[in-house]
Amino acid sequence: MIRIISILSILLLLIILIGCAPTYLAPIIPPQGTLITNYKAPLTVNYNGNPAGSNTKKYSMSQTHWFWDFILTGLRIGWGDVDIESIARKANMSEVSFADYEFLSILGVYAQFTVNLYGN
C-alpha cells in the first residue's frame, strides 16, 4: 500500500511540475502558466534615439503557431514565420525603431507567437 501511495505521489508531483519545464528552446522563453499564458514583452532593449510618438506605425501580422498532439502521435508541430526583415518589407518600412512580441499559450497544447514592429 505504501508503494502505491509513493508511486501516485511521484506521478502527481511530475504532473504538477511539468509546467515548470521549458517546452522549447529559443532566445525568448516567456514564463509559462498552467492553464493560459498571455505575455507581452520587448524584443528591443536599447531605446536610445528611438522615436516613440505618433509618427511611428505598428505592423504586427507575422505569427508562428505551435501545436502538441499528445494523444495520437506525440509530435510537436510548428508553422509560421516571424522574420523581422520580411515583416518590415511587407509593411514597406524603411526604418524599424523597435520591436516587441506577444505570446499566448493554452494548456501547453497550443501556442501563438506574434512579433510587432514599430517604425517608419
PDB file as gemmi writes it, atoms N, CA and C in Angstrom:
CRYST1    1.000    1.000    1.000  90.00  90.00  90.00 P 1                      
ATOM      1  N   MET A   1       0.826  -1.196   0.000  1.00  0.00           N  
ATOM      2  CA  MET A   1       0.000   0.000   0.000  1.00  0.00           C  
ATOM      3  C   MET A   1       0.867   1.255   0.000  1.00  0.00           C  
ATOM      4  N   ILE A   2       1.956   1.218   0.780  1.00  0.00           N  
ATOM      5  CA  ILE A   2       2.852   2.375   0.840  1.00  0.00           C  
ATOM      6  C   ILE A   2       3.519   2.589  -0.514  1.00  0.00           C  
ATOM      7  N   ARG A   3       3.832   1.482  -1.193  1.00  0.00           N  
ATOM      8  CA  ARG A   3       4.460   1.587  -2.521  1.00  0.00           C  
ATOM      9  C   ARG A   3       3.520   2.263  -3.513  1.00  0.00           C  
ATOM     10  N   ILE A   4       2.252   1.918  -3.504  1.00  0.00           N  
ATOM     11  CA  ILE A   4       1.265   2.526  -4.409  1.00  0.00           C  
ATOM     12  C   ILE A   4       1.112   4.008  -4.112  1.00  0.00           C  
ATOM     13  N   ILE A   5       1.042   4.379  -2.845  1.00  0.00           N  
ATOM     14  CA  ILE A   5       0.925   5.788  -2.465  1.00  0.00           C  
ATOM     15  C   ILE A   5       2.175   6.557  -2.890  1.00  0.00           C  
ATOM     16  N   SER A   6       3.344   5.948  -2.758  1.00  0.00           N  
ATOM     17  CA  SER A   6       4.591   6.597  -3.172  1.00  0.00           C  
ATOM     18  C   SER A   6       4.607   6.837  -4.680  1.00  0.00           C  
ATOM     19  N   ILE A   7       4.210   5.838  -5.436  1.00  0.00           N  
ATOM     20  CA  ILE A   7       4.188   5.972  -6.897  1.00  0.00           C  
ATOM     21  C   ILE A   7       3.181   7.029  -7.323  1.00  0.00           C  
ATOM     22  N   LEU A   8       2.004   7.016  -6.731  1.00  0.00           N  
ATOM     23  CA  LEU A   8       0.999   8.026  -7.064  1.00  0.00           C  
ATOM     24  C   LEU A   8       1.464   9.433  -6.678  1.00  0.00           C  
ATOM     25  N   SER A   9       2.154   9.562  -5.567  1.00  0.00           N  
ATOM     26  CA  SER A   9       2.681  10.864  -5.140  1.00  0.00           C  
ATOM     27  C   SER A   9       3.717  11.374  -6.129  1.00  0.00           C  
ATOM     28  N   ILE A  10       4.592  10.506  -6.581  1.00  0.00           N  
ATOM     29  CA  ILE A  10       5.607  10.900  -7.558  1.00  0.00           C  
ATOM     30  C   ILE A  10       4.958  11.296  -8.881  1.00  0.00           C  
ATOM     31  N   LEU A  11       3.979  10.539  -9.331  1.00  0.00           N  
ATOM     32  CA  LEU A  11       3.279  10.882 -10.568  1.00  0.00           C  
ATOM     33  C   LEU A  11       2.560  12.220 -10.453  1.00  0.00           C  
ATOM     34  N   LEU A  12       1.917  12.466  -9.319  1.00  0.00           N  
ATOM     35  CA  LEU A  12       1.238  13.737  -9.110  1.00  0.00           C  
ATOM     36  C   LEU A  12       2.233  14.892  -9.107  1.00  0.00           C  
ATOM     37  N   LEU A  13       3.360  14.701  -8.473  1.00  0.00           N  
ATOM     38  CA  LEU A  13       4.399  15.726  -8.442  1.00  0.00           C  
ATOM     39  C   LEU A  13       4.931  16.008  -9.850  1.00  0.00           C  
ATOM     40  N   LEU A  14       5.129  14.970 -10.646  1.00  0.00           N  
ATOM     41  CA  LEU A  14       5.593  15.151 -12.022  1.00  0.00           C  
ATOM     42  C   LEU A  14       4.570  15.905 -12.865  1.00  0.00           C  
ATOM     43  N   ILE A  15       3.306  15.595 -12.694  1.00  0.00           N  
ATOM     44  CA  ILE A  15       2.250  16.281 -13.440  1.00  0.00           C  
ATOM     45  C   ILE A  15       2.204  17.759 -13.065  1.00  0.00           C  
ATOM     46  N   ILE A  16       2.356  18.054 -11.790  1.00  0.00           N  
ATOM     47  CA  ILE A  16       2.317  19.448 -11.335  1.00  0.00           C  
ATOM     48  C   ILE A  16       3.542  20.215 -11.835  1.00  0.00           C  
ATOM     49  N   LEU A  17       4.715  19.598 -11.783  1.00  0.00           N  
ATOM     50  CA  LEU A  17       5.946  20.291 -12.136  1.00  0.00           C  
ATOM     51  C   LEU A  17       6.232  20.331 -13.623  1.00  0.00           C  
ATOM     52  N   ILE A  18       5.492  19.609 -14.439  1.00  0.00           N  
ATOM     53  CA  ILE A  18       5.768  19.592 -15.872  1.00  0.00           C  
ATOM     54  C   ILE A  18       5.559  20.974 -16.498  1.00  0.00           C  
ATOM     55  N   GLY A  19       4.702  21.806 -15.939  1.00  0.00           N  
ATOM     56  CA  GLY A  19       4.510  23.163 -16.448  1.00  0.00           C  
ATOM     57  C   GLY A  19       5.692  24.055 -16.183  1.00  0.00           C  
ATOM     58  N   CYS A  20       6.577  23.675 -15.271  1.00  0.00           N  
ATOM     59  CA  CYS A  20       7.763  24.478 -14.959  1.00  0.00           C  
ATOM     60  C   CYS A  20       8.902  24.204 -15.920  1.00  0.00           C  
ATOM     61  N   ALA A  21       8.859  23.109 -16.622  1.00  0.00           N  
ATOM     62  CA  ALA A  21       9.935  22.765 -17.551  1.00  0.00           C  
ATOM     63  C   ALA A  21       9.721  23.506 -18.865  1.00  0.00           C  
ATOM     64  N   PRO A  22      10.787  24.088 -19.439  1.00  0.00           N  
ATOM     65  CA  PRO A  22      10.617  24.747 -20.729  1.00  0.00           C  
ATOM     66  C   PRO A  22      10.281  23.718 -21.798  1.00  0.00           C  
ATOM     67  N   THR A  23       9.326  24.049 -22.663  1.00  0.00           N  
ATOM     68  CA  THR A  23       8.890  23.115 -23.685  1.00  0.00           C  
ATOM     69  C   THR A  23       9.598  23.343 -25.005  1.00  0.00           C  
ATOM     70  N   TYR A  24      10.389  24.389 -25.130  1.00  0.00           N  
ATOM     71  CA  TYR A  24      11.105  24.669 -26.355  1.00  0.00           C  
ATOM     72  C   TYR A  24      12.361  25.451 -26.018  1.00  0.00           C  
ATOM     73  N   LEU A  25      13.280  25.493 -26.959  1.00  0.00           N  
ATOM     74  CA  LEU A  25      14.495  26.263 -26.774  1.00  0.00           C  
ATOM     75  C   LEU A  25      14.483  27.403 -27.777  1.00  0.00           C  
ATOM     76  N   ALA A  26      14.576  28.615 -27.293  1.00  0.00           N  
ATOM     77  CA  ALA A  26      14.556  29.800 -28.144  1.00  0.00           C  
ATOM     78  C   ALA A  26      15.242  30.931 -27.406  1.00  0.00           C  
ATOM     79  N   PRO A  27      15.621  31.979 -28.127  1.00  0.00           N  
ATOM     80  CA  PRO A  27      16.220  33.119 -27.440  1.00  0.00           C  
ATOM     81  C   PRO A  27      15.262  33.778 -26.454  1.00  0.00           C  
ATOM     82  N   ILE A  28      13.981  33.642 -26.694  1.00  0.00           N  
ATOM     83  CA  ILE A  28      12.966  34.250 -25.840  1.00  0.00           C  
ATOM     84  C   ILE A  28      12.135  33.134 -25.239  1.00  0.00           C  
ATOM     85  N   ILE A  29      12.171  33.001 -23.922  1.00  0.00           N  
ATOM     86  CA  ILE A  29      11.362  31.992 -23.260  1.00  0.00           C  
ATOM     87  C   ILE A  29      10.511  32.699 -22.211  1.00  0.00           C  
ATOM     88  N   PRO A  30       9.246  32.988 -22.553  1.00  0.00           N  
ATOM     89  CA  PRO A  30       8.383  33.670 -21.595  1.00  0.00           C  
ATOM     90  C   PRO A  30       7.972  32.744 -20.464  1.00  0.00           C  
ATOM     91  N   PRO A  31       7.533  33.307 -19.351  1.00  0.00           N  
ATOM     92  CA  PRO A  31       7.070  32.461 -18.248  1.00  0.00           C  
ATOM     93  C   PRO A  31       5.843  31.654 -18.659  1.00  0.00           C  
ATOM     94  N   GLN A  32       5.738  30.448 -18.147  1.00  0.00           N  
ATOM     95  CA  GLN A  32       4.654  29.550 -18.510  1.00  0.00           C  
ATOM     96  C   GLN A  32       3.609  29.497 -17.414  1.00  0.00           C  
ATOM     97  N   GLY A  33       2.362  29.564 -17.799  1.00  0.00           N  
ATOM     98  CA  GLY A  33       1.265  29.371 -16.870  1.00  0.00           C  
ATOM     99  C   GLY A  33       0.735  27.956 -16.995  1.00  0.00           C  
ATOM    100  N   THR A  34      -0.086  27.550 -16.059  1.00  0.00           N  
ATOM    101  CA  THR A  34      -0.626  26.197 -16.098  1.00  0.00           C  
ATOM    102  C   THR A  34      -1.749  26.076 -17.112  1.00  0.00           C  
ATOM    103  N   LEU A  35      -2.726  26.972 -17.064  1.00  0.00           N  
ATOM    104  CA  LEU A  35      -3.861  26.899 -17.977  1.00  0.00           C  
ATOM    105  C   LEU A  35      -3.663  27.782 -19.204  1.00  0.00           C  
ATOM    106  N   ILE A  36      -3.515  29.089 -18.972  1.00  0.00           N  
ATOM    107  CA  ILE A  36      -3.372  30.049 -20.067  1.00  0.00           C  
ATOM    108  C   ILE A  36      -2.227  31.002 -19.741  1.00  0.00           C  
ATOM    109  N   THR A  37      -1.390  31.249 -20.727  1.00  0.00           N  
ATOM    110  CA  THR A  37      -0.326  32.232 -20.605  1.00  0.00           C  
ATOM    111  C   THR A  37      -0.530  33.270 -21.686  1.00  0.00           C  
ATOM    112  N   ASN A  38      -0.572  34.528 -21.316  1.00  0.00           N  
ATOM    113  CA  ASN A  38      -0.669  35.629 -22.270  1.00  0.00           C  
ATOM    114  C   ASN A  38       0.364  36.652 -21.842  1.00  0.00           C  
ATOM    115  N   TYR A  39       1.359  36.870 -22.671  1.00  0.00           N  
ATOM    116  CA  TYR A  39       2.538  37.623 -22.270  1.00  0.00           C  
ATOM    117  C   TYR A  39       2.947  38.573 -23.378  1.00  0.00           C  
ATOM    118  N   LYS A  40       3.360  39.791 -23.030  1.00  0.00           N  
ATOM    119  CA  LYS A  40       3.860  40.759 -23.995  1.00  0.00           C  
ATOM    120  C   LYS A  40       5.119  41.394 -23.417  1.00  0.00           C  
ATOM    121  N   ALA A  41       6.188  41.457 -24.224  1.00  0.00           N  
ATOM    122  CA  ALA A  41       7.463  41.997 -23.745  1.00  0.00           C  
ATOM    123  C   ALA A  41       8.243  42.564 -24.930  1.00  0.00           C  
ATOM    124  N   PRO A  42       9.218  43.420 -24.652  1.00  0.00           N  
ATOM    125  CA  PRO A  42      10.008  43.998 -25.744  1.00  0.00           C  
ATOM    126  C   PRO A  42      11.053  43.025 -26.281  1.00  0.00           C  
ATOM    127  N   LEU A  43      11.278  43.097 -27.584  1.00  0.00           N  
ATOM    128  CA  LEU A  43      12.404  42.396 -28.190  1.00  0.00           C  
ATOM    129  C   LEU A  43      13.628  43.300 -28.171  1.00  0.00           C  
ATOM    130  N   THR A  44      13.387  44.596 -28.248  1.00  0.00           N  
ATOM    131  CA  THR A  44      14.450  45.584 -28.234  1.00  0.00           C  
ATOM    132  C   THR A  44      14.625  46.088 -26.816  1.00  0.00           C  
ATOM    133  N   VAL A  45      15.851  46.173 -26.352  1.00  0.00           N  
ATOM    134  CA  VAL A  45      16.092  46.687 -25.013  1.00  0.00           C  
ATOM    135  C   VAL A  45      16.873  47.992 -25.025  1.00  0.00           C  
ATOM    136  N   ASN A  46      17.368  48.407 -26.176  1.00  0.00           N  
ATOM    137  CA  ASN A  46      18.089  49.671 -26.292  1.00  0.00           C  
ATOM    138  C   ASN A  46      17.199  50.671 -27.014  1.00  0.00           C  
ATOM    139  N   TYR A  47      16.637  51.625 -26.284  1.00  0.00           N  
ATOM    140  CA  TYR A  47      15.712  52.588 -26.857  1.00  0.00           C  
ATOM    141  C   TYR A  47      16.354  53.957 -27.087  1.00  0.00           C  
ATOM    142  N   ASN A  48      17.675  54.079 -26.974  1.00  0.00           N  
ATOM    143  CA  ASN A  48      18.348  55.362 -27.168  1.00  0.00           C  
ATOM    144  C   ASN A  48      18.166  55.840 -28.601  1.00  0.00           C  
ATOM    145  N   GLY A  49      17.606  57.033 -28.765  1.00  0.00           N  
ATOM    146  CA  GLY A  49      17.420  57.617 -30.081  1.00  0.00           C  
ATOM    147  C   GLY A  49      16.244  57.081 -30.853  1.00  0.00           C  
ATOM    148  N   ASN A  50      15.451  56.196 -30.292  1.00  0.00           N  
ATOM    149  CA  ASN A  50      14.287  55.664 -30.995  1.00  0.00           C  
ATOM    150  C   ASN A  50      13.106  56.602 -30.833  1.00  0.00           C  
ATOM    151  N   PRO A  51      12.496  56.992 -31.935  1.00  0.00           N  
ATOM    152  CA  PRO A  51      11.326  57.860 -31.823  1.00  0.00           C  
ATOM    153  C   PRO A  51      10.118  57.064 -31.337  1.00  0.00           C  
ATOM    154  N   ALA A  52       9.501  57.530 -30.300  1.00  0.00           N  
ATOM    155  CA  ALA A  52       8.286  56.871 -29.786  1.00  0.00           C  
ATOM    156  C   ALA A  52       7.192  57.921 -29.760  1.00  0.00           C  
ATOM    157  N   GLY A  53       6.502  58.067 -30.840  1.00  0.00           N  
ATOM    158  CA  GLY A  53       5.460  59.086 -30.920  1.00  0.00           C  
ATOM    159  C   GLY A  53       4.435  58.731 -31.961  1.00  0.00           C  
ATOM    160  N   SER A  54       3.710  59.724 -32.405  1.00  0.00           N  
ATOM    161  CA  SER A  54       2.613  59.492 -33.337  1.00  0.00           C  
ATOM    162  C   SER A  54       3.107  59.204 -34.754  1.00  0.00           C  
ATOM    163  N   ASN A  55       4.383  59.518 -35.057  1.00  0.00           N  
ATOM    164  CA  ASN A  55       4.860  59.282 -36.420  1.00  0.00           C  
ATOM    165  C   ASN A  55       5.340  57.847 -36.642  1.00  0.00           C  
ATOM    166  N   THR A  56       5.388  57.032 -35.601  1.00  0.00           N  
ATOM    167  CA  THR A  56       5.756  55.629 -35.789  1.00  0.00           C  
ATOM    168  C   THR A  56       4.491  54.808 -35.983  1.00  0.00           C  
ATOM    169  N   LYS A  57       4.582  53.837 -36.865  1.00  0.00           N  
ATOM    170  CA  LYS A  57       3.428  52.974 -37.092  1.00  0.00           C  
ATOM    171  C   LYS A  57       3.732  51.574 -36.585  1.00  0.00           C  
ATOM    172  N   LYS A  58       2.698  50.844 -36.309  1.00  0.00           N  
ATOM    173  CA  LYS A  58       2.833  49.482 -35.810  1.00  0.00           C  
ATOM    174  C   LYS A  58       2.329  48.524 -36.881  1.00  0.00           C  
ATOM    175  N   TYR A  59       3.062  47.444 -37.078  1.00  0.00           N  
ATOM    176  CA  TYR A  59       2.643  46.412 -38.008  1.00  0.00           C  
ATOM    177  C   TYR A  59       2.887  45.061 -37.356  1.00  0.00           C  
ATOM    178  N   SER A  60       1.862  44.284 -37.155  1.00  0.00           N  
ATOM    179  CA  SER A  60       2.043  43.011 -36.445  1.00  0.00           C  
ATOM    180  C   SER A  60       1.219  41.901 -37.078  1.00  0.00           C  
ATOM    181  N   MET A  61       1.582  41.518 -38.246  1.00  0.00           N  
ATOM    182  CA  MET A  61       0.829  40.477 -38.917  1.00  0.00           C  
ATOM    183  C   MET A  61       1.606  39.167 -39.035  1.00  0.00           C  
ATOM    184  N   SER A  62       2.767  39.106 -38.447  1.00  0.00           N  
ATOM    185  CA  SER A  62       3.562  37.897 -38.573  1.00  0.00           C  
ATOM    186  C   SER A  62       3.466  37.076 -37.293  1.00  0.00           C  
ATOM    187  N   GLN A  63       3.022  35.836 -37.436  1.00  0.00           N  
ATOM    188  CA  GLN A  63       2.816  34.971 -36.277  1.00  0.00           C  
ATOM    189  C   GLN A  63       3.354  33.573 -36.562  1.00  0.00           C  
ATOM    190  N   THR A  64       3.757  32.915 -35.504  1.00  0.00           N  
ATOM    191  CA  THR A  64       4.035  31.492 -35.584  1.00  0.00           C  
ATOM    192  C   THR A  64       3.052  30.784 -34.662  1.00  0.00           C  
ATOM    193  N   HIS A  65       2.760  29.554 -34.984  1.00  0.00           N  
ATOM    194  CA  HIS A  65       1.837  28.753 -34.187  1.00  0.00           C  
ATOM    195  C   HIS A  65       2.532  27.440 -33.839  1.00  0.00           C  
ATOM    196  N   TRP A  66       2.120  26.875 -32.730  1.00  0.00           N  
ATOM    197  CA  TRP A  66       2.715  25.643 -32.243  1.00  0.00           C  
ATOM    198  C   TRP A  66       1.599  24.772 -31.671  1.00  0.00           C  
ATOM    199  N   PHE A  67       1.617  23.504 -32.015  1.00  0.00           N  
ATOM    200  CA  PHE A  67       0.595  22.573 -31.533  1.00  0.00           C  
ATOM    201  C   PHE A  67       1.264  21.277 -31.105  1.00  0.00           C  
ATOM    202  N   TRP A  68       0.835  20.744 -29.981  1.00  0.00           N  
ATOM    203  CA  TRP A  68       1.364  19.485 -29.463  1.00  0.00           C  
ATOM    204  C   TRP A  68       0.273  18.439 -29.517  1.00  0.00           C  
ATOM    205  N   ASP A  69       0.427  17.451 -30.378  1.00  0.00           N  
ATOM    206  CA  ASP A  69      -0.519  16.342 -30.476  1.00  0.00           C  
ATOM    207  C   ASP A  69      -0.067  15.248 -29.508  1.00  0.00           C  
ATOM    208  N   PHE A  70      -0.458  15.393 -28.260  1.00  0.00           N  
ATOM    209  CA  PHE A  70      -0.010  14.453 -27.234  1.00  0.00           C  
ATOM    210  C   PHE A  70      -0.845  13.187 -27.193  1.00  0.00           C  
ATOM    211  N   ILE A  71      -1.964  13.135 -27.897  1.00  0.00           N  
ATOM    212  CA  ILE A  71      -2.851  11.968 -27.838  1.00  0.00           C  
ATOM    213  C   ILE A  71      -2.472  10.910 -28.875  1.00  0.00           C  
ATOM    214  N   LEU A  72      -2.390  11.296 -30.135  1.00  0.00           N  
ATOM    215  CA  LEU A  72      -2.172  10.312 -31.197  1.00  0.00           C  
ATOM    216  C   LEU A  72      -0.698  10.054 -31.497  1.00  0.00           C  
ATOM    217  N   THR A  73       0.054  11.107 -31.788  1.00  0.00           N  
ATOM    218  CA  THR A  73       1.418  10.908 -32.271  1.00  0.00           C  
ATOM    219  C   THR A  73       2.499  11.379 -31.302  1.00  0.00           C  
ATOM    220  N   GLY A  74       2.176  12.309 -30.433  1.00  0.00           N  
ATOM    221  CA  GLY A  74       3.173  12.876 -29.538  1.00  0.00           C  
ATOM    222  C   GLY A  74       4.058  13.916 -30.206  1.00  0.00           C  
ATOM    223  N   LEU A  75       3.739  14.256 -31.452  1.00  0.00           N  
ATOM    224  CA  LEU A  75       4.545  15.216 -32.202  1.00  0.00           C  
ATOM    225  C   LEU A  75       4.222  16.646 -31.796  1.00  0.00           C  
ATOM    226  N   ARG A  76       5.234  17.495 -31.872  1.00  0.00           N  
ATOM    227  CA  ARG A  76       5.071  18.931 -31.671  1.00  0.00           C  
ATOM    228  C   ARG A  76       5.265  19.587 -33.019  1.00  0.00           C  
ATOM    229  N   ILE A  77       4.258  20.307 -33.471  1.00  0.00           N  
ATOM    230  CA  ILE A  77       4.243  20.850 -34.819  1.00  0.00           C  
ATOM    231  C   ILE A  77       4.213  22.372 -34.734  1.00  0.00           C  
ATOM    232  N   GLY A  78       5.076  23.025 -35.468  1.00  0.00           N  
ATOM    233  CA  GLY A  78       5.107  24.477 -35.505  1.00  0.00           C  
ATOM    234  C   GLY A  78       5.083  24.968 -36.936  1.00  0.00           C  
ATOM    235  N   TRP A  79       4.455  26.130 -37.172  1.00  0.00           N  
ATOM    236  CA  TRP A  79       4.399  26.708 -38.500  1.00  0.00           C  
ATOM    237  C   TRP A  79       4.310  28.224 -38.396  1.00  0.00           C  
ATOM    238  N   GLY A  80       4.750  28.886 -39.432  1.00  0.00           N  
ATOM    239  CA  GLY A  80       4.716  30.343 -39.481  1.00  0.00           C  
ATOM    240  C   GLY A  80       6.122  30.919 -39.497  1.00  0.00           C  
ATOM    241  N   ASP A  81       6.198  32.220 -39.734  1.00  0.00           N  
ATOM    242  CA  ASP A  81       7.476  32.903 -39.847  1.00  0.00           C  
ATOM    243  C   ASP A  81       7.363  34.271 -39.200  1.00  0.00           C  
ATOM    244  N   VAL A  82       8.295  34.611 -38.335  1.00  0.00           N  
ATOM    245  CA  VAL A  82       8.304  35.929 -37.696  1.00  0.00           C  
ATOM    246  C   VAL A  82       9.647  36.619 -37.924  1.00  0.00           C  
ATOM    247  N   ASP A  83      10.096  36.585 -39.138  1.00  0.00           N  
ATOM    248  CA  ASP A  83      11.344  37.226 -39.526  1.00  0.00           C  
ATOM    249  C   ASP A  83      11.125  38.742 -39.598  1.00  0.00           C  
ATOM    250  N   ILE A  84      11.912  39.510 -38.850  1.00  0.00           N  
ATOM    251  CA  ILE A  84      11.731  40.965 -38.783  1.00  0.00           C  
ATOM    252  C   ILE A  84      11.918  41.608 -40.153  1.00  0.00           C  
ATOM    253  N   GLU A  85      12.870  41.142 -40.925  1.00  0.00           N  
ATOM    254  CA  GLU A  85      13.112  41.713 -42.245  1.00  0.00           C  
ATOM    255  C   GLU A  85      11.909  41.546 -43.167  1.00  0.00           C  
ATOM    256  N   SER A  86      11.293  40.362 -43.168  1.00  0.00           N  
ATOM    257  CA  SER A  86      10.135  40.144 -44.045  1.00  0.00           C  
ATOM    258  C   SER A  86       8.911  40.915 -43.553  1.00  0.00           C  
ATOM    259  N   ILE A  87       8.755  41.078 -42.240  1.00  0.00           N  
ATOM    260  CA  ILE A  87       7.634  41.880 -41.729  1.00  0.00           C  
ATOM    261  C   ILE A  87       7.802  43.325 -42.168  1.00  0.00           C  
ATOM    262  N   ALA A  88       9.010  43.864 -42.043  1.00  0.00           N  
ATOM    263  CA  ALA A  88       9.268  45.248 -42.447  1.00  0.00           C  
ATOM    264  C   ALA A  88       9.073  45.417 -43.949  1.00  0.00           C  
ATOM    265  N   ARG A  89       9.480  44.440 -44.727  1.00  0.00           N  
ATOM    266  CA  ARG A  89       9.303  44.522 -46.179  1.00  0.00           C  
ATOM    267  C   ARG A  89       7.826  44.530 -46.547  1.00  0.00           C  
ATOM    268  N   LYS A  90       7.008  43.681 -45.885  1.00  0.00           N  
ATOM    269  CA  LYS A  90       5.568  43.647 -46.160  1.00  0.00           C  
ATOM    270  C   LYS A  90       4.890  44.969 -45.809  1.00  0.00           C  
ATOM    271  N   ALA A  91       5.380  45.645 -44.760  1.00  0.00           N  
ATOM    272  CA  ALA A  91       4.786  46.904 -44.311  1.00  0.00           C  
ATOM    273  C   ALA A  91       5.410  48.111 -44.991  1.00  0.00           C  
ATOM    274  N   ASN A  92       6.350  47.908 -45.907  1.00  0.00           N  
ATOM    275  CA  ASN A  92       7.075  48.991 -46.575  1.00  0.00           C  
ATOM    276  C   ASN A  92       7.739  49.916 -45.568  1.00  0.00           C  
ATOM    277  N   MET A  93       8.309  49.362 -44.530  1.00  0.00           N  
ATOM    278  CA  MET A  93       9.032  50.148 -43.528  1.00  0.00           C  
ATOM    279  C   MET A  93      10.467  50.333 -43.998  1.00  0.00           C  
ATOM    280  N   SER A  94      10.936  51.569 -43.959  1.00  0.00           N  
ATOM    281  CA  SER A  94      12.327  51.821 -44.317  1.00  0.00           C  
ATOM    282  C   SER A  94      13.224  51.783 -43.088  1.00  0.00           C  
ATOM    283  N   GLU A  95      12.627  52.009 -41.922  1.00  0.00           N  
ATOM    284  CA  GLU A  95      13.396  52.023 -40.678  1.00  0.00           C  
ATOM    285  C   GLU A  95      12.564  51.404 -39.558  1.00  0.00           C  
ATOM    286  N   VAL A  96      13.124  50.413 -38.900  1.00  0.00           N  
ATOM    287  CA  VAL A  96      12.467  49.783 -37.756  1.00  0.00           C  
ATOM    288  C   VAL A  96      13.024  50.422 -36.488  1.00  0.00           C  
ATOM    289  N   SER A  97      12.143  51.046 -35.700  1.00  0.00           N  
ATOM    290  CA  SER A  97      12.588  51.724 -34.485  1.00  0.00           C  
ATOM    291  C   SER A  97      12.763  50.742 -33.336  1.00  0.00           C  
ATOM    292  N   PHE A  98      11.756  49.928 -33.093  1.00  0.00           N  
ATOM    293  CA  PHE A  98      11.852  48.917 -32.050  1.00  0.00           C  
ATOM    294  C   PHE A  98      10.821  47.840 -32.302  1.00  0.00           C  
ATOM    295  N   ALA A  99      10.927  46.753 -31.549  1.00  0.00           N  
ATOM    296  CA  ALA A  99      10.040  45.602 -31.746  1.00  0.00           C  
ATOM    297  C   ALA A  99       9.664  45.016 -30.393  1.00  0.00           C  
ATOM    298  N   ASP A 100       8.475  44.413 -30.349  1.00  0.00           N  
ATOM    299  CA  ASP A 100       8.074  43.644 -29.177  1.00  0.00           C  
ATOM    300  C   ASP A 100       7.369  42.386 -29.648  1.00  0.00           C  
ATOM    301  N   TYR A 101       7.024  41.532 -28.696  1.00  0.00           N  
ATOM    302  CA  TYR A 101       6.363  40.286 -29.066  1.00  0.00           C  
ATOM    303  C   TYR A 101       5.220  39.997 -28.108  1.00  0.00           C  
ATOM    304  N   GLU A 102       4.293  39.172 -28.584  1.00  0.00           N  
ATOM    305  CA  GLU A 102       3.171  38.699 -27.781  1.00  0.00           C  
ATOM    306  C   GLU A 102       3.185  37.175 -27.828  1.00  0.00           C  
ATOM    307  N   PHE A 103       2.934  36.558 -26.689  1.00  0.00           N  
ATOM    308  CA  PHE A 103       2.943  35.104 -26.595  1.00  0.00           C  
ATOM    309  C   PHE A 103       1.653  34.649 -25.933  1.00  0.00           C  
ATOM    310  N   LEU A 104       0.974  33.686 -26.539  1.00  0.00           N  
ATOM    311  CA  LEU A 104      -0.248  33.114 -25.989  1.00  0.00           C  
ATOM    312  C   LEU A 104      -0.113  31.602 -25.999  1.00  0.00           C  
ATOM    313  N   SER A 105      -0.370  30.973 -24.854  1.00  0.00           N  
ATOM    314  CA  SER A 105      -0.320  29.522 -24.745  1.00  0.00           C  
ATOM    315  C   SER A 105      -1.564  29.051 -24.014  1.00  0.00           C  
ATOM    316  N   ILE A 106      -2.180  28.010 -24.526  1.00  0.00           N  
ATOM    317  CA  ILE A 106      -3.389  27.454 -23.920  1.00  0.00           C  
ATOM    318  C   ILE A 106      -3.121  25.999 -23.569  1.00  0.00           C  
ATOM    319  N   LEU A 107      -3.105  25.722 -22.270  1.00  0.00           N  
ATOM    320  CA  LEU A 107      -2.917  24.378 -21.722  1.00  0.00           C  
ATOM    321  C   LEU A 107      -1.616  23.711 -22.166  1.00  0.00           C  
ATOM    322  N   GLY A 108      -0.672  24.454 -22.690  1.00  0.00           N  
ATOM    323  CA  GLY A 108       0.570  23.874 -23.172  1.00  0.00           C  
ATOM    324  C   GLY A 108       0.400  23.037 -24.419  1.00  0.00           C  
ATOM    325  N   VAL A 109      -0.791  23.083 -25.013  1.00  0.00           N  
ATOM    326  CA  VAL A 109      -1.082  22.290 -26.205  1.00  0.00           C  
ATOM    327  C   VAL A 109      -1.017  23.159 -27.454  1.00  0.00           C  
ATOM    328  N   TYR A 110      -1.439  24.416 -27.342  1.00  0.00           N  
ATOM    329  CA  TYR A 110      -1.420  25.350 -28.469  1.00  0.00           C  
ATOM    330  C   TYR A 110      -0.712  26.627 -28.031  1.00  0.00           C  
ATOM    331  N   ALA A 111       0.137  27.175 -28.886  1.00  0.00           N  
ATOM    332  CA  ALA A 111       0.812  28.426 -28.598  1.00  0.00           C  
ATOM    333  C   ALA A 111       0.861  29.281 -29.854  1.00  0.00           C  
ATOM    334  N   GLN A 112       0.849  30.602 -29.648  1.00  0.00           N  
ATOM    335  CA  GLN A 112       0.915  31.564 -30.737  1.00  0.00           C  
ATOM    336  C   GLN A 112       1.947  32.624 -30.347  1.00  0.00           C  
ATOM    337  N   PHE A 113       2.829  32.955 -31.284  1.00  0.00           N  
ATOM    338  CA  PHE A 113       3.885  33.922 -31.049  1.00  0.00           C  
ATOM    339  C   PHE A 113       3.792  34.992 -32.121  1.00  0.00           C  
ATOM    340  N   THR A 114       3.626  36.265 -31.730  1.00  0.00           N  
ATOM    341  CA  THR A 114       3.455  37.368 -32.665  1.00  0.00           C  
ATOM    342  C   THR A 114       4.561  38.389 -32.442  1.00  0.00           C  
ATOM    343  N   VAL A 115       5.148  38.882 -33.536  1.00  0.00           N  
ATOM    344  CA  VAL A 115       6.145  39.944 -33.460  1.00  0.00           C  
ATOM    345  C   VAL A 115       5.510  41.231 -33.961  1.00  0.00           C  
ATOM    346  N   ASN A 116       5.635  42.314 -33.162  1.00  0.00           N  
ATOM    347  CA  ASN A 116       5.136  43.639 -33.524  1.00  0.00           C  
ATOM    348  C   ASN A 116       6.322  44.545 -33.805  1.00  0.00           C  
ATOM    349  N   LEU A 117       6.297  45.226 -34.946  1.00  0.00           N  
ATOM    350  CA  LEU A 117       7.339  46.171 -35.311  1.00  0.00           C  
ATOM    351  C   LEU A 117       6.799  47.585 -35.242  1.00  0.00           C  
ATOM    352  N   TYR A 118       7.649  48.515 -34.830  1.00  0.00           N  
ATOM    353  CA  TYR A 118       7.311  49.932 -34.779  1.00  0.00           C  
ATOM    354  C   TYR A 118       8.364  50.684 -35.574  1.00  0.00           C  
ATOM    355  N   GLY A 119       7.931  51.569 -36.442  1.00  0.00           N  
ATOM    356  CA  GLY A 119       8.898  52.323 -37.236  1.00  0.00           C  
ATOM    357  C   GLY A 119       8.216  53.151 -38.303  1.00  0.00           C  
ATOM    358  N   ASN A 120       9.000  53.590 -39.263  1.00  0.00           N  
ATOM    359  CA  ASN A 120       8.505  54.423 -40.382  1.00  0.00           C  
ATOM    360  C   ASN A 120       8.783  53.750 -41.701  1.00  0.00           C  
TER     361      ASN A 120                                                      
END                                                                             
